[in-house]
């Protein structure tokens, strides 16, 4: 067998193990959170999926500690700012925009690993949870810290059960040319607008999945090379909402622990297979996050968490995905031509 064929087999085995790690972490994490009565049972499995999809190597202990502290501090700051700027919503929106700008800038430059996407998720959940369930203020930060630590523990357990087979690491995804601050600034404004829409429109107070979808699309759209790729990104995210609706229907018919676990494992393997592919991991990890958030809201013990039908939530996902694509096509600054391209006559090399 040639060296290239052997390397391909090694990569295939590593990808299958990574998909199984994601599936097991998601299934165990969500099942344990639901059984314990967690108000937001999707947090720990979402974090675990992000950690696993970002790298096939286990998360370092120091990195996990820094991530936990940083996310808890960010959540605390957002919660305090929401209270301090209650009489000046414009200032709070500006501060949210600055947080989102930092995250999108780091992602566009390939910095921070899973942290920018995790912070975007927190930056969406905290303001909306504060609006919908003000009684969670005191426990929200503790919930975030515990969820991040639990997500790291789930990723470590998955690696312990299914260690990496070795072999060459997959090539990291290509980072597009630095777009400057133009696109990240517009992306931050689009996401801030989606959050504000949910805050000011009473019918959308519980539509957390809408701005999460917007954040997921914006985080990966920079890497889309064509309209077909961008539409594929939209369809994958909508598939996460449809899968959550189907999973909830199955669990409603058979509300017992084995069915819950096996349903989550099946979905985790389905999306985990895509998340384990080099260059596509973040796309499918985002779709898996939408699946977990939608299903977690349906299973949450919080009052009003099941007020919206799954048809409405899938509509939120669809509207968020298509609206984001349209807004980016309209508002994103076009990349400037290089000086070489400007000087080269049309049709000549």
Secondary structure, 3 states (H helix, E strand, C coil): CCHHHHHHHHHHHHHHHHHHHHHHHHHHHHHHHHHCCCCCCHHHHHHHHHHHHHCCCCCCHHHHHHHHHHHHHHHHHHHHHHHHCCCCHHHHHHHHHHHHHHHHHHHHCCCCCCHHHHHHHHHHHHHHHHHHCHHHHHHHHHHHHHHHHHHHHHHHHHHHHCCCCCCCCCCCCCCCCCCCCHHHHHHHHHHHHHHHHHHHCHHHCCCHHHHHHHHHHHHHHCCCCCHHHHHHHHHHHHHHHHHHHHHHHHHHHCCCHHHHHHHHHHHHHHHHHHHCCCCCHHHHHHHHHHHHHHHHHHHCCCCCCCCCCHHHHHHHHHHHHHHHHHHHHHHCCCCCCCHHHHHCCCCCC
